[in-house]
Amino acid sequence: MRAVKTISDPEAFKIAADQTRRKMLFLLRAKEMTVSQIAQDLNLTPQTVYFHIKKLVEAEMVEVTREVRVDHLIESYYQATAEVFHFTVGNTTRSKETLKETIEAVLNA
């Protein structure tokens, strides 16, 4: 997991705007979890969690970290791709070094 990930895709903004997905990201920053574990912690159905996880994976905010065979099923473990997500819009022509310095300054404040 990276410390900071910059996201500039407008669709990712919409995905992260959902309260349920933000709660999932919060959980998945701390540790890897299965859909069943997330569903239990957030008091949701597994189907609802699958729907939201799929969106987060497509936006590259969550990834599969490992898969474990449980009887005849394969259970996937998910984790956030970064500790902190930096959303940016508009001019993204600044150098990565300048952006990194800005993010580090904010995190250290």
N, C-alpha and C positions, 0 to 999 in steps of 0.2 A: 504494500500500500504506500502510495506517495504521500508526502506531507501536504502538498498543495496542488490542486488541479484547476487550471483555468478553463472555463467553459464559455464559448461565445455563440453557440448554436441557439437561435431563438426558440426552437422546439424544446430544448433542454430547460429553458426558463419555465415553459408551461408545465413540463413534467415535474420540476422541483417546486412549483407553486402549490401542488396538492399537499394538504396537511398530513394525510396518511403516508405519502411517500417520504415526506420530511421526517416523520417518526421512524420509518424504516431505515432511512439513511443514518439517523442518530444511533439506532441500535447496531447497525452493521459497521459503524466506525469503530465500535468497541471490540467486537468479536465476530467471527464467522458464525452464521446461523442457517438452519434449514427453514424451509417454508413453514413446516409444522411448528417450529420453535417461535418464529416470528408471529404466526397466527395466534399462538397461545399467549405470548407477551402482550400483543395489542388487542386481544379479544376480537379477532376477525376470523372469517372462514378461510380455509386454505385456498379456495378458489379466488377470493378477493386478493389475497397475498400474491398468488401467481400472476394475476392481472397486473398488479403494481410492479412486481419484480421484473416482469417482462419489459415494461416501459423503462425502468431504471437501467436495465442491462442494455437496451437499445440506445439509451442516452450516454452509455459508458460511465455511469456513476456507480454501478454495482457490477461485480463480476463473479463468476463461479470460481471458487478457490480449490475445491476438491469434490470428488464424487465418491460415495461409499455405497457398496452393494448391501442392501438389507433384504434378506430372503430373495424374492424374485424382482424386487424394485431397486432402482438406483436413486439414491437420495443426494441431491446437490446441496453444497454449502456455499453460501453467498457472503460477500464482504464488500464494503464500500471501496472504491478505487482510490480514495484520498481521505485524509483526515479533515481537510478544509477544502471547500469548493469556492473558487473565485469566479463570479459571473461578471462578464464584461460585454458591453454593447458599444457600437460605434467604431471609432478609430482603433484598430488593433495593430497598427503598424509599428508601435513601439517595440524596441528590441526585447528579447526574452530576458536579458540581463537587467534592463531597467525595470521591467515588470517584476522580476524576482526581488529586486531591491525594495520596490514599493510594498510588495506583499510581506517581506520580512520585517520592514519597518512597522507595518500595521500589526503584525503578530507580536512583535516585541514591545509594542506600546502598552 
